[in-house]
Amino acid sequence: MLEAYCFPRSALPGESLPLHVSTDAGTFDVEVAREGAERTVVWRATGIAADAHATPSNAAESGCGWPAALEIPVGEDWRSGYYAVTIT
C-alpha cells in the first residue's frame, strides 16, 4: 500500500511543499515533474522512510492528518504551471 497527498496543494518558489505519505513498504521514491508541452522532471528523491497510517473515516471532509514524510523544496527557477508528484 502506498498513498500520499500534498497539502497545501500549491507553493511559491523558495517555499517547500509537505508530502504526506502512508506506506507499508517502509520507503518510497518521489519525482516531481512540470507537465506541459514537454514533461520536465524538476526534483527527485529516493529511499524516503515512511510509516503506514490509518485513514480516518472522515478524511474526505477533514483530511487524513498524516505527518509530512518530507518537504519538497520548490526551486526559485520553477515556472508557474501544473506539477505532478509521482511516488513509487
Sequence and secondary structure as in RCSB ss.txt:
>XXXX:A:sequence
MLEAYCFPRSALPGESLPLHVSTDAGTFDVEVAREGAERTVVWRATGIAADAHATPSNAAESGCGWPAALEIPVG
EDWRSGYYAVTIT
>XXXX:A:secstr
 EEEEESSS   TT EEEEEEEESSSEEEEEEEEESSS EEEEEEEEEE       TTHHHH     EEEEEE  
TT  SSEEEEEE 
